Amino acid sequence: MAGRIEDYALIGDMQTAALVCRDGTVDWLCLPRFDSHAIFAGLLGTEEHGFWRIGPAHAPDAQPPAATRRGYRGDSLILESEWDTGRGTVRVTDFMPPRDGAPQLIRIVEGVSGRVPMRSALRMRFSYGRVVPWVHRHEGRTVAVAGPDSVWFDTSADTYGQSLTTYSDFTVAPGDRIAFTLSWQPSHKEPPPLPEPEQSLEATEDFWREWVEHCTYHGPYREAVIRSLITLKALTYAPTGGIVAAPTTSLPEDIGGVRNWDYRYTWLRDAAITLSSLLRTGYREEARAWREWLLRAVAGDPENLQIMYGIAGERELGEAELDWLPGYENSAPVRVGNGAAHQLQLDVYGEVTEALHLAHMTGLARNDYASLLQVKLITYLEKHWTEPDEGIWEVRGPRRHFVHSKVMAWVAVDRTIKLIESGDVDGPLERWKQLRDDIHRDVCEKGYDKERNTFTQSYGSKELDASLLLIPQMGFLPPDDKRVIGTIEAIQRELSTPDGFILRYPTEGSDEGVDGLPGDEGAFLACSFWMADDLAMIGRVDEARRLFERLLALRNDLGLLAEEWDPVRQRQVGNFPQAFSHVPLIDTALRLTASGAYGG
């Protein structure tokens, strides 16, 4: 069985990523891209679906021992795990070097003290665990081939095959360093170059050290902010600038349930808010690359704007179920692709426009087409903002007039008006000022419950929705407006878990709720950070700081967060690590630092 979600570490090369468990098992790796088929899919099944474990030798019927301690080497994505055993101490260093050529996963075993017997067990299964590759030797190297893919395995240690698995048994003493490398290559091409593990390790460390030096945040939460920024960088597909929401698919929001989705794509919403956090912390090159990705993805067709695309701008992300995988802790179905790609989500226009506005305000070099795109987006919204949509949470039930969607439509118009007023683009200024007023009036009349003094999830509904917390953050209403304060307090009363974290909206257990799905889910971490932001904005800064620091305590030992927190099981749930959790962590840290609301 796979480990708990928080038991995993992330390593990656800005093109794909692997998850490494505490016991030294790589249970998830897609090659050569984030959205490629997995060669290790044990995370969503069993060891029969692919894994690679390196750790101290243990009895065949015993559980592999978990590392005694682990951590990233400084501010990098280089993972170091150490085991203290009865025979000595051993260290395994795992990393994926940033690359122009073949993707590589490198694992270096180092003796620290004593003489420790070790084992490497490598079981490659292509196509998400369904295909057993042809494994053979080629000029002294081990290669696994299946269809268009080949994976090359290089090590100085002796290897042998048994039960469709490649093993290596060896012993390390102090000073011994034995490297193992997996390299992917299209199967019709020549073998990839022989790896150079030690040089790659040095280059990888240099890359991350130089990248982190660009961070402009030096406040009290720097450790948490830096780790979140590194995570966001790791989720960026370097060749195109696209940003995946998470490197995994189908890690459940409700363990044992059906709320399992593929997040290995670029949501415009998630990517736009990621861009905003990167800009606020000094990373303008990533912002420029994402803007270029956006312009290519949308092309000349903003009227058919999708809410998500593939990492190279692909539009077709058809959803399918992998019925041979039982799912993480039997949470089925396992899905690849995402049928929400063609939903109507009007809020996306606001998030994209806000990101482009922030890029403009922070001095990112002007791009005339980006400005023109803003105008085209508003031209579309002008005709369609009155329509119901699926909203920020991608409901699979009926469309509604979601308040958050209307607020973000207002944001899109407001930011474009400011662009026109700056003189950088032409547009019907007076008409769009009237449009902005019309949307504002509509929301305040139809999305506000006077009796309860709160905005509601959708027009005419009684349900609340945590996305309403963004109303003051987007400038739709000032923080001291009684309707804003009433909404914040209503969400605290009705959508808080016993430990004070925030649910997205009410769910209905075994019945279908507003989202068209059965089952419940955990507290949505982004919403909990939004609550901390709002509390700070309305002057309850001590309460905001306490909530923020409780949220920081939910991170795993490596500083990583999934999408949600299960308050009953007291564990992380959902895809991991999740950009939409790490972005608001950064934003809240910046807000609290600016307000001086931190302890010590």
C-alpha positions as CSV (number, residue, x, y, z in Angstrom):
1,M,0.0,0.0,0.0
2,A,1.2,3.5,-0.8
3,G,2.1,5.8,2.1
4,R,0.0,8.6,3.5
5,I,0.0,11.6,1.1
6,E,2.1,13.7,3.5
7,D,4.7,10.9,3.6
8,Y,5.9,11.9,0.1
9,A,8.6,14.2,-1.0
10,L,8.7,16.0,-4.4
11,I,11.6,16.0,-6.7
12,G,11.5,17.3,-10.3
13,D,13.2,18.9,-13.2
14,M,10.6,21.5,-14.3
15,Q,9.3,19.1,-16.9
16,T,8.1,16.2,-14.8
17,A,8.2,15.2,-11.1
18,A,8.5,12.1,-8.9
19,L,7.1,11.4,-5.4
20,V,9.4,9.6,-3.0
21,C,8.0,8.0,0.1
22,R,9.7,8.0,3.6
23,D,10.8,4.4,3.0
24,G,12.8,5.3,-0.1
25,T,10.1,4.2,-2.6
26,V,9.4,6.2,-5.8
27,D,5.7,5.5,-6.2
28,W,4.9,8.1,-8.9
29,L,6.8,9.2,-12.0
30,C,5.5,10.2,-15.4
31,L,7.9,10.4,-18.3
32,P,8.9,12.5,-20.2
33,R,6.3,15.2,-19.1
34,F,4.0,15.8,-16.2
35,D,1.0,14.6,-18.2
36,S,2.7,11.5,-19.8
37,H,1.9,8.0,-18.8
38,A,3.3,6.9,-15.5
39,I,6.1,4.3,-15.3
40,F,5.7,4.1,-11.6
41,A,2.0,4.1,-10.6
42,G,2.2,2.3,-7.3
43,L,0.7,5.4,-5.7
44,L,-2.6,4.6,-7.3
45,G,-2.4,0.8,-7.0
46,T,0.1,-1.7,-5.7
47,E,3.7,-2.5,-6.3
48,E,2.6,-4.5,-9.3
49,H,1.9,-1.1,-11.0
50,G,5.5,0.1,-10.8
51,F,7.9,1.3,-8.1
52,W,11.5,1.9,-7.3
53,R,12.8,1.4,-3.8
54,I,16.2,2.0,-2.4
55,G,16.8,1.4,1.3
56,P,18.4,-0.8,3.9
57,A,17.9,-4.5,3.2
58,H,15.0,-6.1,5.1
59,A,13.2,-9.4,5.4
60,P,10.9,-10.2,2.5
61,D,7.8,-10.3,4.6
62,A,8.7,-7.2,6.6
63,Q,7.7,-3.6,6.0
64,P,10.5,-1.5,4.4
65,P,11.9,0.7,7.2
66,A,11.1,4.4,7.0
67,A,14.0,6.9,6.9
68,T,15.1,8.1,10.4
69,R,15.3,11.6,9.1
70,R,15.0,13.4,5.7
71,G,15.1,16.9,4.3
72,Y,16.0,19.0,1.3
73,R,19.6,20.1,0.9
74,G,19.3,23.7,1.7
75,D,16.9,25.7,-0.5
76,S,16.8,23.1,-3.3
77,L,14.8,20.2,-4.6
78,I,17.5,17.7,-3.7
79,L,16.1,15.2,-1.2
80,E,18.4,13.6,1.4
81,S,17.1,10.6,3.4
82,E,19.1,8.9,6.2
83,W,18.5,5.6,7.9
84,D,20.1,4.6,11.2
85,T,20.3,0.9,11.4
86,G,21.8,-1.7,13.7
87,R,24.8,-1.9,11.3
88,G,25.4,1.8,10.7
89,T,24.0,4.8,8.9
90,V,23.3,5.3,5.2
91,R,22.2,8.3,3.2
92,V,20.3,8.3,-0.1
93,T,20.3,11.5,-2.2
94,D,17.4,11.8,-4.8
95,F,17.1,14.5,-7.4
96,M,16.2,15.2,-11.0
97,P,18.7,17.6,-12.8
98,P,17.1,20.5,-14.8
99,R,17.6,19.4,-18.4
100,D,17.6,20.2,-22.0
101,G,17.9,16.5,-23.1
102,A,16.8,13.2,-21.7
103,P,15.0,13.3,-18.3
104,Q,16.9,11.7,-15.5
105,L,16.1,10.5,-12.0
106,I,19.3,10.1,-10.1
107,R,19.7,8.3,-6.7
108,I,23.1,8.3,-4.9
109,V,23.7,5.9,-2.0
110,E,26.3,7.0,0.5
111,G,27.8,5.2,3.5
112,V,27.9,7.4,6.6
113,S,29.0,4.9,9.3
114,G,29.3,1.1,9.7
115,R,28.6,-1.3,6.9
116,V,25.0,-1.3,5.8
117,P,23.5,-3.9,3.5
118,M,21.2,-2.2,0.9
119,R,18.8,-3.2,-1.8
120,S,17.5,-1.5,-4.9
121,A,14.3,-3.0,-6.3
122,L,13.1,-1.5,-9.6
123,R,9.8,-2.5,-11.2
124,M,9.0,-0.5,-14.3
125,R,5.4,-0.7,-15.6
126,F,4.5,1.5,-18.6
127,S,1.1,3.0,-19.3
128,Y,0.1,3.5,-15.7
129,G,1.1,0.0,-14.6
130,R,-0.7,-1.9,-17.4
131,V,2.3,-2.7,-19.7
132,V,5.3,-4.9,-18.7
133,P,8.2,-3.6,-20.8
134,W,10.8,-5.7,-22.6
135,V,13.9,-5.4,-20.3
136,H,17.3,-6.4,-21.8
137,R,20.9,-5.5,-21.8
138,H,22.4,-3.2,-24.4
139,E,26.2,-2.6,-24.5
140,G,26.4,-3.1,-20.7
141,R,23.3,-1.0,-19.9
142,T,19.9,-2.1,-18.9
143,V,17.0,-0.8,-21.0
144,A,13.2,-1.2,-20.7
145,V,11.2,-0.8,-23.9
146,A,7.5,-0.5,-24.5
147,G,6.1,1.0,-27.7
148,P,7.4,4.6,-28.2
149,D,9.2,4.7,-24.8
150,S,12.5,3.4,-23.5
151,V,14.0,3.9,-20.0
152,W,17.7,3.3,-19.5
153,F,19.0,2.1,-16.1
154,D,22.7,2.8,-15.3
155,T,24.6,1.8,-12.1
156,S,28.0,0.5,-11.2
157,A,26.4,-2.0,-8.8
158,D,25.7,-5.5,-9.9
159,T,22.1,-6.2,-10.9
160,Y,19.9,-9.2,-11.6
161,G,16.4,-9.9,-12.7
162,Q,13.8,-11.8,-10.7
163,S,10.0,-11.8,-10.9
164,L,10.0,-9.1,-13.6
165,T,11.9,-6.8,-11.3
166,T,15.5,-5.6,-11.4
167,Y,17.4,-5.9,-8.1
168,S,20.7,-4.9,-6.8
169,D,22.1,-6.0,-3.4
170,F,25.2,-4.3,-2.1
171,T,26.8,-3.0,1.0
172,V,28.1,0.5,1.7
173,A,30.8,1.7,4.1
174,P,31.8,5.2,5.1
175,G,32.9,7.1,2.0
176,D,31.2,4.7,-0.5
177,R,29.0,6.4,-3.1
178,I,27.0,4.3,-5.5
179,A,24.8,6.0,-8.1
180,F,21.7,4.7,-9.9
181,T,20.2,6.6,-12.8
182,L,17.0,6.2,-14.9
183,S,17.0,8.1,-18.2
184,W,14.0,8.3,-20.6
185,Q,14.4,8.3,-24.4
186,P,12.1,7.7,-27.4
187,S,12.6,4.0,-28.2
188,H,13.4,4.7,-31.8
189,K,16.4,6.9,-31.0
190,E,20.0,6.2,-30.1
191,P,20.7,5.5,-26.4
192,P,20.9,8.6,-24.2
193,P,24.3,9.7,-23.1
194,L,25.9,7.9,-20.1
195,P,24.9,9.8,-17.0
196,E,27.3,11.8,-14.9
197,P,25.6,11.7,-11.4
198,E,28.2,13.7,-9.4
199,Q,28.4,16.5,-11.9
200,S,24.6,16.5,-12.3
201,L,24.3,16.8,-8.5
202,E,26.6,19.8,-8.4
203,A,24.8,21.5,-11.3
204,T,21.4,20.9,-9.7
205,E,22.5,22.4,-6.4
206,D,23.9,25.4,-8.2
207,F,20.7,25.9,-10.2
208,W,18.5,26.0,-7.1
209,R,20.9,28.2,-5.1
210,E,21.0,30.8,-7.9
211,W,17.3,30.7,-8.5
212,V,16.4,31.3,-4.8
213,E,18.8,34.3,-4.7
214,H,16.3,36.2,-6.8
215,C,13.6,36.1,-4.0
216,T,12.8,39.6,-2.7
217,Y,11.0,38.4,0.4
218,H,13.0,38.4,3.6
219,G,10.3,38.4,6.3
220,P,9.7,36.1,9.3
221,Y,8.1,33.4,7.2
222,R,10.9,33.1,4.7
223,E,11.4,29.4,5.1
224,A,7.8,28.6,4.3
225,V,7.7,31.1,1.4
226,I,10.9,29.8,-0.1
227,R,9.8,26.2,0.0
228,S,6.5,27.2,-1.6
229,L,8.2,29.1,-4.3
230,I,10.5,26.2,-5.1
231,T,7.4,24.0,-5.3
232,L,5.7,26.4,-7.7
233,K,8.9,26.5,-9.8
234,A,9.0,22.7,-9.8
235,L,5.4,22.7,-11.2
236,T,6.3,24.9,-14.1
237,Y,6.9,23.2,-17.4
238,A,10.1,24.9,-18.5
239,P,9.9,24.5,-22.3
240,T,6.6,26.4,-22.5
241,G,6.1,28.3,-19.2
242,G,2.8,26.4,-18.5
243,I,2.2,25.7,-14.8
244,V,0.5,22.4,-13.7
245,A,-1.9,22.5,-10.8
246,A,-0.3,19.5,-9.3
247,P,2.0,16.6,-10.6
248,T,-0.5,13.9,-9.7
249,T,-3.9,12.5,-10.7
250,S,-6.7,11.0,-8.6
251,L,-5.3,11.5,-5.1
252,P,-8.7,11.7,-3.4
253,E,-10.4,14.6,-1.8
254,D,-12.6,12.1,0.0
255,I,-10.7,8.9,0.8
256,G,-12.6,5.9,-0.6
257,G,-14.8,8.2,-2.6
258,V,-15.2,9.4,-6.2
259,R,-13.8,12.9,-6.0
260,N,-10.6,12.0,-7.8
261,W,-9.3,14.3,-10.6
262,D,-6.3,14.7,-12.9
263,Y,-4.5,18.0,-12.0
264,R,-1.5,17.6,-14.4
265,Y,-2.7,20.5,-16.6
266,T,-2.6,24.3,-16.7
267,W,-5.7,25.9,-15.2
268,L,-5.8,29.5,-16.2
269,R,-7.0,30.4,-12.7
270,D,-4.3,28.5,-10.8
271,A,-1.6,29.6,-13.2
272,A,-2.7,33.3,-13.0
273,I,-2.6,33.4,-9.2
274,T,0.8,31.6,-9.3
275,L,2.0,34.3,-11.6
276,S,0.9,36.9,-9.2
277,S,2.8,35.3,-6.3
278,L,5.9,35.0,-8.4
279,L,5.7,38.6,-9.4
280,R,5.3,39.7,-5.8
281,T,8.5,37.9,-4.8
282,G,10.7,39.0,-7.6
283,Y,10.4,36.3,-10.3
284,R,9.6,38.2,-13.4
285,E,11.1,35.8,-15.9
286,E,8.6,33.1,-14.9
287,A,5.8,35.7,-15.3
288,R,7.0,36.6,-18.7
289,A,7.2,33.0,-19.8
290,W,3.6,32.3,-18.5
291,R,2.3,35.4,-20.3
292,E,3.8,34.1,-23.6
293,W,2.3,30.6,-22.9
294,L,-1.1,32.3,-22.4
295,L,-0.9,34.2,-25.6
296,R,0.0,31.1,-27.5
297,A,-2.7,28.9,-25.8
298,V,-5.5,31.4,-26.3
299,A,-4.2,32.4,-29.8
300,G,-6.7,34.6,-31.7
301,D,-9.8,32.9,-30.2
302,P,-10.6,34.4,-26.8
303,E,-14.3,33.7,-27.4
304,N,-13.5,30.0,-27.0
305,L,-11.3,30.5,-24.0
306,Q,-10.9,27.3,-22.0
307,I,-10.5,27.1,-18.3
308,M,-7.5,24.8,-18.7
309,Y,-5.1,23.6,-21.3
310,G,-2.3,21.1,-21.7
311,I,1.2,22.2,-20.6
312,A,2.1,23.1,-24.2
313,G,-1.3,24.7,-24.8
314,E,-3.2,21.6,-25.9
315,R,-7.0,22.0,-26.0
316,E,-8.2,18.4,-26.0
317,L,-8.0,16.9,-22.5
318,G,-10.5,14.1,-22.8
319,E,-11.3,12.3,-19.5
320,A,-11.0,8.6,-19.1
321,E,-11.0,6.0,-16.3
322,L,-8.2,3.5,-15.7
323,D,-10.1,0.5,-14.4
324,W,-7.0,-1.6,-13.8
325,L,-5.9,0.7,-11.1
326,P,-7.8,0.3,-7.7
327,G,-7.0,3.9,-6.7
328,Y,-5.2,5.4,-3.8
329,E,-6.6,3.6,-0.7
330,N,-9.3,2.2,-3.0
331,S,-10.5,5.6,-4.0
332,A,-11.9,4.9,-7.5
333,P,-12.2,5.7,-10.3
334,V,-8.7,6.7,-11.3
335,R,-9.1,9.4,-13.9
336,V,-6.7,10.8,-16.6
337,G,-7.7,13.8,-18.6
338,N,-10.2,16.3,-17.3
339,G,-13.7,16.7,-18.6
340,A,-14.0,20.2,-17.0
341,A,-11.8,21.6,-19.7
342,H,-14.8,22.8,-21.7
343,Q,-16.9,24.2,-18.8
344,L,-18.0,27.8,-18.7
345,Q,-16.3,29.5,-15.8
346,L,-16.6,33.2,-16.1
347,D,-14.3,33.9,-13.1
348,V,-11.3,32.8,-15.3
349,Y,-11.6,36.0,-17.3
350,G,-11.1,38.0,-14.1
351,E,-8.1,36.0,-12.9
352,V,-6.3,36.2,-16.2
353,T,-7.0,39.9,-16.5
354,E,-5.8,40.5,-12.9
355,A,-2.6,38.7,-13.6
356,L,-2.0,40.6,-16.8
357,H,-2.8,43.8,-14.9
358,L,-0.3,43.0,-12.2
359,A,2.4,42.1,-14.7
360,H,1.8,45.5,-16.3
361,M,1.9,47.3,-13.0
362,T,5.1,45.7,-11.9
363,G,6.9,46.8,-15.0
364,L,7.0,43.6,-17.0
365,A,8.0,44.5,-20.6
366,R,4.9,45.6,-22.5
367,N,3.3,43.1,-24.9
368,D,0.9,44.7,-27.3
369,Y,-1.0,41.5,-27.9
370,A,-1.4,40.9,-24.2
371,S,-3.1,44.3,-24.0
372,L,-5.3,43.5,-27.0
373,L,-6.2,40.2,-25.4
374,Q,-7.6,42.0,-22.4
375,V,-9.8,44.1,-24.6
376,K,-11.0,41.0,-26.5
377,L,-11.8,39.2,-23.2
378,I,-14.0,42.1,-22.0
379,T,-15.7,42.3,-25.4
380,Y,-16.7,38.6,-24.8
381,L,-17.7,39.2,-21.2
382,E,-19.9,42.2,-22.2
383,K,-22.1,39.7,-24.0
384,H,-22.0,36.8,-21.6
385,W,-21.5,37.9,-18.0
386,T,-25.2,37.5,-17.3
387,E,-25.1,33.8,-18.1
388,P,-25.0,31.1,-15.4
389,D,-21.8,29.0,-15.3
390,E,-20.1,26.1,-13.5
391,G,-18.0,28.4,-11.3
392,I,-14.6,28.3,-9.7
393,W,-15.2,24.8,-8.2
394,E,-16.1,23.2,-11.5
395,V,-19.5,21.9,-10.4
396,R,-20.8,18.9,-12.3
397,G,-24.4,19.8,-11.4
398,P,-26.6,22.5,-13.0
399,R,-25.1,25.9,-14.0
400,R,-25.8,28.7,-11.6
401,H,-25.3,32.4,-11.3
402,F,-22.3,32.1,-9.0
403,V,-21.5,35.3,-7.1
404,H,-17.8,34.7,-7.3
405,S,-18.0,34.4,-11.1
406,K,-19.8,37.8,-11.3
407,V,-17.4,39.4,-8.9
408,M,-14.5,38.3,-11.1
409,A,-16.2,39.5,-14.2
410,W,-16.3,42.9,-12.5
411,V,-12.6,42.5,-11.8
412,A,-11.9,41.8,-15.5
413,V,-13.8,45.0,-16.5
414,D,-12.2,47.1,-13.8
415,R,-8.6,46.2,-14.6
416,T,-9.2,46.7,-18.3
417,I,-10.6,50.2,-17.6
418,K,-7.4,51.0,-15.7
419,L,-5.4,49.7,-18.7
420,I,-7.3,52.0,-21.0
421,E,-7.0,55.0,-18.6
422,S,-3.2,54.4,-18.6
423,G,-3.2,55.1,-22.3
424,D,-1.7,51.7,-23.3
425,V,-4.7,50.5,-25.2
426,D,-7.9,51.9,-26.8
427,G,-11.4,50.8,-25.8
428,P,-15.0,52.1,-25.1
429,L,-14.1,53.6,-21.8
430,E,-17.5,55.1,-20.8
431,R,-19.4,52.1,-22.0
432,W,-17.3,49.8,-19.9
433,K,-17.5,52.0,-16.9
434,Q,-21.2,51.6,-17.1
435,L,-20.8,47.8,-17.5
436,R,-18.6,47.8,-14.4
437,D,-21.4,49.6,-12.5
438,D,-24.0,47.3,-13.8
439,I,-22.2,44.1,-12.7
440,H,-21.6,45.6,-9.3
441,R,-25.2,46.6,-8.8
442,D,-26.4,43.2,-10.0
443,V,-24.2,41.3,-7.5
444,C,-25.2,43.5,-4.6
445,E,-28.9,43.2,-5.4
446,K,-29.1,39.5,-6.3
447,G,-26.2,37.9,-4.5
448,Y,-26.6,39.4,-1.0
449,D,-28.9,38.1,1.7
450,K,-30.0,41.1,3.7
451,E,-31.6,39.1,6.5
452,R,-28.4,37.2,7.2
453,N,-26.0,40.0,6.2
454,T,-24.0,37.9,3.9
455,F,-23.3,37.3,0.3
456,T,-24.4,33.8,-0.9
457,Q,-22.9,31.2,-3.2
458,S,-25.2,32.0,-6.1
459,Y,-28.2,34.3,-6.8
460,G,-31.2,33.3,-4.8
461,S,-29.4,30.5,-2.8
462,K,-29.0,30.2,0.9
463,E,-25.6,28.3,0.7
464,L,-22.4,30.1,1.5
465,D,-19.2,29.7,-0.5
466,A,-15.6,30.4,0.7
467,S,-14.8,32.0,-2.7
468,L,-16.8,35.0,-1.3
469,L,-13.8,35.7,0.9
470,L,-12.1,37.2,-2.2
471,I,-14.6,40.1,-2.4
472,P,-12.4,42.5,-0.4
473,Q,-9.1,41.1,-1.7
474,M,-10.2,41.9,-5.3
475,G,-11.4,45.4,-4.3
476,F,-15.0,44.7,-5.1
477,L,-16.0,46.2,-1.7
478,P,-13.8,47.7,1.0
479,P,-12.9,45.5,4.0
480,D,-14.8,47.7,6.4
481,D,-18.1,47.3,4.5
482,K,-20.6,45.7,6.8
483,R,-21.6,43.2,4.0
484,V,-18.0,42.1,3.8
485,I,-17.6,41.7,7.6
486,G,-21.0,39.9,7.7
487,T,-19.9,37.5,5.0
488,I,-16.6,36.7,6.7
489,E,-18.4,36.0,10.0
490,A,-21.0,33.9,8.3
491,I,-18.4,31.7,6.6
492,Q,-16.6,31.3,10.0
493,R,-19.9,30.1,11.6
494,E,-21.2,27.9,8.8
495,L,-18.1,26.6,6.8
496,S,-15.5,26.2,9.6
497,T,-14.3,22.7,10.7
498,P,-13.9,22.2,14.5
499,D,-10.3,23.1,14.2
500,G,-11.1,26.4,12.5
501,F,-10.2,25.6,8.9
502,I,-12.6,26.4,6.0
503,L,-14.7,24.2,3.7
504,R,-15.3,25.4,0.2
505,Y,-19.1,25.0,0.4
506,P,-21.6,22.6,2.1
507,T,-21.6,19.0,0.8
508,E,-24.3,16.5,1.3
509,G,-22.6,13.2,2.2
510,S,-24.1,10.3,0.3
511,D,-26.5,12.6,-1.6
512,E,-25.6,14.8,-4.5
513,G,-24.9,18.3,-3.5
514,V,-24.5,21.6,-5.4
515,D,-21.4,20.2,-7.1
516,G,-23.4,17.2,-8.5
517,L,-21.3,14.6,-6.6
518,P,-21.8,12.4,-3.6
519,G,-19.5,12.3,-0.7
520,D,-17.8,15.0,1.4
521,E,-14.4,16.6,1.3
522,G,-11.9,18.1,3.6
523,A,-11.1,21.7,4.5
524,F,-9.9,23.5,1.4
525,L,-6.5,24.9,2.3
526,A,-6.6,27.9,-0.1
527,C,-9.9,29.0,1.4
528,S,-8.4,28.8,4.9
529,F,-5.5,31.1,3.8
530,W,-8.1,33.4,2.3
531,M,-9.8,33.6,5.7
532,A,-6.5,34.6,7.3
533,D,-6.1,37.3,4.7
534,D,-9.6,38.7,5.3
535,L,-9.2,38.6,9.1
536,A,-6.0,40.7,8.7
537,M,-7.8,43.1,6.3
538,I,-10.6,43.8,8.8
539,G,-8.2,44.4,11.6
540,R,-8.3,41.0,13.4
541,V,-4.6,40.6,12.8
542,D,-3.8,38.4,15.8
543,E,-6.5,36.0,14.9
544,A,-5.2,36.0,11.3
545,R,-1.7,35.2,12.4
546,R,-2.9,32.4,14.7
547,L,-4.9,30.8,11.8
548,F,-2.0,31.2,9.4
549,E,0.5,29.5,11.8
550,R,-2.0,26.6,12.4
551,L,-2.1,26.2,8.6
552,L,1.7,26.2,8.4
553,A,1.7,23.4,11.0
554,L,-0.4,21.2,8.5
555,R,2.6,21.1,6.1
556,N,4.5,17.8,6.0
557,D,8.0,17.7,7.4
558,L,9.3,19.0,4.0
559,G,7.0,22.0,3.9
560,L,4.6,20.6,1.3
561,L,0.8,20.8,1.2
562,A,-1.9,18.9,-0.7
563,E,-5.2,20.4,-1.7
564,E,-7.2,19.8,1.4
565,W,-7.0,18.8,5.1
566,D,-9.3,16.0,6.4
567,P,-10.3,17.2,9.8
568,V,-11.6,13.7,10.8
569,R,-8.7,11.6,9.8
570,Q,-6.2,14.5,10.5
571,R,-4.3,14.0,7.3
572,Q,-3.7,15.7,4.0
573,V,-6.0,14.7,1.0
574,G,-6.2,15.7,-2.6
575,N,-3.6,16.0,-5.3
576,F,-0.1,16.7,-4.0
577,P,1.7,19.1,-3.8
578,Q,-0.9,21.6,-4.8
579,A,-0.1,25.0,-6.4
580,F,-3.5,26.3,-5.2
581,S,-2.4,25.7,-1.6
582,H,1.2,27.1,-1.9
583,V,0.2,30.3,-3.7
584,P,-2.1,31.7,-1.0
585,L,0.5,30.6,1.7
586,I,2.9,33.0,0.0
587,D,0.3,35.8,-0.3
588,T,-0.8,35.5,3.3
589,A,2.8,35.6,4.5
590,L,3.4,38.8,2.5
591,R,0.2,40.4,3.9
592,L,0.9,39.5,7.5
593,T,4.5,40.6,7.2
594,A,3.4,44.0,5.8
595,S,1.0,44.4,8.7
596,G,3.6,43.4,11.3
597,A,1.2,40.7,12.5
598,Y,3.6,37.9,13.4
599,G,5.0,36.6,16.7
600,G,8.6,37.0,17.6
